[in-house]
Amino acid sequence: MGVPPVQREFDLTSPTGPKPAQSRKEPREIAAILPAAAPAPLVPPPAFLQACEAQGILFEPGDIERLGTYLALLLQANESMNLTAVRDPELAWTRHIFDSLTLLGMLADLPDGSHVIDVGSGGGLPGLPLACGMPQLSFTLLESSGKKVAFLKRAAELLGLKNVRVVQERAEVAGQTRGPDGHREAYDAVLARAVGRLNVLAELTVPLCKIGGRILLTKGAQAPEEVAEAAKALHELKAVYVSTIETPTGHVVALEKSSATPRSYPRADGEPARVPIGGKEEPSKPESRSPPRGTSRSASWGPSAPESPTKAKPK
C-alpha cells in the first residue's frame, strides 16, 4: 500500500524493540463466539475508493480484499461483543478503514522493522488496517479487555498478519514495564484513537515512546482546545507538541518525545483519568492552530506531499 509521506523527519535509528509477552488462554465462552474461518471480504463502496485516491493512498494486489475481510470479521464479531457502534458496512469503510489509513503518511518514513503500538486497540483500529498495508513495520495491539484481545488474536491469525502481536494489559501497567521484555520507551511510534482527552491520553501513551519517537493521537473537532488543556501534562511527561494535522475524517495531534519520561508516570491504574495532570485548571488558550507556550517544536509537520506518492515496501 502506498501513500504520500507527511513531511517531518524523526530520528528512529534504534533497532531495538520489545519482545513478545506470554499469551493468555482465552476463556471457552469467548472462543465459542469467535469466527472459526475468515468470512468473505466486504466490497468497498465507490466513495471509499474515491476518498483513498484523493488522499494519495495506493493499494497493492490483495490489500482491498484483506481490509474487506477484516471489516467482515469486525462486524461479524460485533454481533456477540461490543467492538464498534458502527454497524453499517458502507459507513464502516469510511469511519473505520479510511480513518485508520489516513495515518499511513505519518508513518511512511519509519525504517523497516520499526515498532508501532496501538494503545486501547479495541476492535483493532487503527492498528490492524495499518498492519495490512505496512508489512515492513511491527505492530503491537495493546488492549485490557480479554474478549477484545481474543478477537484481535483471531483476526490477526485469520488475516495472516505476521507483523502483529496482541498484548493484554492496561496502559498504566505496560508503561511501567522496563527491561528487554518491557514496553516503556520501546516504540518508535505510539497510536491511540478515541481513548480519552489529551491530558489523560498523553500519560498513557508518551511513556511507551522512545526518545525522539512520535505519538499520533486521533482526535475530534476539539483537538485545539485539548492541546491547550494538556500543556502542563506534555511538559511533565517530556513530550512536545508538533502540530495538529487535519484529515478528511478528523484531526491527528502529533507529539514528539523529547527526553525520558519521569519514572513516576504513568501512575497507578485509573489514576490518570481520575486526576489528570494539570487538573481542571483553565489554561491560557493559544491561537487556534498555535501550540501551547513551552511545549512545541518549531519544526514543520503537515500533510504536504510530493507530486508522486511513495510505495509501501513490497510484501
Secondary structure, DSSP 8 states (H G I E B T S, - for coil): -BB---S--------------------HHHHHHS-SS--------HHHHHHHHHHT-B--TTHHHHHHHHHHHHHHHTTTS---S---HHHHIIIIIIHHHTTHHHHTTS-TT-EEEEET-TTTTTHHHHHHH-TTSEEEEEE--HHHHHHHHHHHHHTT-TTEEEEE--HHHHTT--STT--TT-EEEEEEESSS-HHHHHHHHGGGEEEEEEEEEEE-TTHHHHHHHTHHHHHHHTEEEEEEEEETTEEEEEEEE-S---TT-S-STTHHHHS-TTTT-------TT---TTSB-SS-------SS-B-----
